Amino acid sequence: MLHPALDDAFDELLTRWRVHHDLRRSPATPVPRLARSRIDLDRARTTVHRLRVALHPYGNDLGLIGKVVLCQRLDEVVHIPKLELTRLGGSESFECICGDRVEQAISPRTRRATA
């Protein structure tokens, strides 16, 4: 069973795909409208991928995980990729998949391990 957030994102992806597919089949579709549809489709695909990696990482995704946190809004353990972590001084920040920006102090043990 999928998390409701992932299920909603997947439904949005299918809807965007259907719209884009219908526009591509029509020869009268203006290019700017087709391009906007493609951007929406890519954005939906990226959202589904981020949610899938954050909620259910497997295989090569496991090596990319930099932090595991409990998201209060989703009430779920979330895996944050290393590339999405930003470290400044004694704290690190990241954007949770729910959209919240989180900033946390880095523990002295973590600082030594990453130095």
N, C-alpha and C positions, 0 to 999 in steps of 0.2 A: 504494500500500500504506500502510495506517495504522500509526502507531506502536502498539506493544502496549498502552501505557497508554490511548491513545485508543480502541483497539479494545475493551478491557475496559470502559471507561466507557460506550461506545455499547451494548454487550451489556447492561450494567446498566440503561441507560435503556430499552431495549426490554422488558426483563423487568418493570421498574416500570410501564411503560405498559400491558403486558398485564394485570398484576395490577389496576391501577386501572380499566381498561376492564371487566374481568370483575366487579369489585365494583360499578361503576356500573350494570351491566345487571341486577344482582340487586336486586329490591325489598326484600328482607329485610336488606340490609346496614345495620348501625347507622351513624349519622352520624359518630361519633368515629372509627370504623375507616376510613370513606371519607375523612375529613379527613386522617388520618395517611397514608393512601395517596397523597393529593394532595401532601402535604408531601414525601414520599419521591420522588415523580415530579419535582417542581420541583427538588429538590436534585440529582437525577441529571441533569436537563436543564442546570442551572447548571454542574455538573462537566464535562459534555461541551462546553459552550460555552467555558469557561475553557481547557480543553485544546486545543480547536480554534484559538482565538485565539492561544494561547501557542506552539503548534507550527506552525500553518499560517495566519498572518494574510494577509488579502487585502482589497482594496477599502478601505472606510472604516476597517477595523481598523488599517491601517498608520499612520494619523494619531493613533491612541490609544496607540501603543507608546512607552514611556518609557525602556526599557532592554533590551538584548539580552545575555544571559549564557549560558554553557555550564553546563548542569545535569549534575553528575557522576553522580547517581543514575540519571537517564534516558539519559545519554550522548547528549544532544541539545541543540541551540541552542534556547533558550527566550526568547520575547518577553514582557516584563512590561509590562502597561498602566500608564500614568502614574498612574491613580487608585489603584493598589496600592502605589506608592512612598511611603515615609514618610521625611522628612528631619528629622533632629535634629542641630543643631550641625554638626560636620564629617563626619557619616556619614549613610548612608541605609540603610533596611532594607526588605525585602519578603518575601512568602511565595511561594516557588517553587511551581509546580503539583504538584511531587512531595510537598509538605507541609513541606519544610524552611524554616526562617526564616533568611534570609541578611542579614547586616549588612556593609556595605562602607564604607570611607573614601571620601569624595568628593575627587577630585583638584582641585588649585588651579584648573586650566583649566575644569573643570566648574562650580566655584563661581562663577567670574567670568561664565560664560555664563548661569547661572540667576539671578544677582543683578540 
